[in-house]
């Protein structure tokens, strides 16, 4: 069974940093591209970033302006999102999502940016 | 960037109604279009992939169609458990883009 479990969310002050993790199991992690998608409270879904299976290709939403960094460790079956210079508008549930075909989603981790 | 225009943004419908939701892409995305259902407080669930392929386990009253720039999600006979918000997603190119969502409410 495919499982994606996010962690690392929490309350952080504006300008702070946070690192999200996603632990994958039930499939060959190193064979799949991975994504982060977020959803602000009461809002729609927003794609954040994607990384190819070998980390050769990385993409970000324009709105992030270099503040976020996606990475992965295939030996640990883990996906990461380093978030710096956080703003109130980054408050959202962050989902780890498998593959270009966006088939499996984790349960999400809530990031709240507030003073 | 490819813009996805989803309509309507909200609708009221009755159990048994036929419901149609549309997504228009600002440029050709072939069939790289997926549809998701999300209920309050829940994780989005993929219903349709590759524009018209039904996700395993999803009831056959859901169907998708379209190619290029115009896509449709149809629920042939709305059931009580189908009241939710629906999103389309293009994954033809980066940045990936979602439609704004369609909230289907009880009439």
Interface residues (C-beta under 8 A of the other chain):
Chain A: X35 X44 X45 X46 X47 X50 X59 X60 X61 X62 X95 X100 X101 X102 X103 X105 X106 X107 X108
Chain B: X1 X34 X36 X38 X43 X44 X45 X46 X49 X50 X87 X89 X91 X94 X95 X96 X97 X98 X99 X100 X101
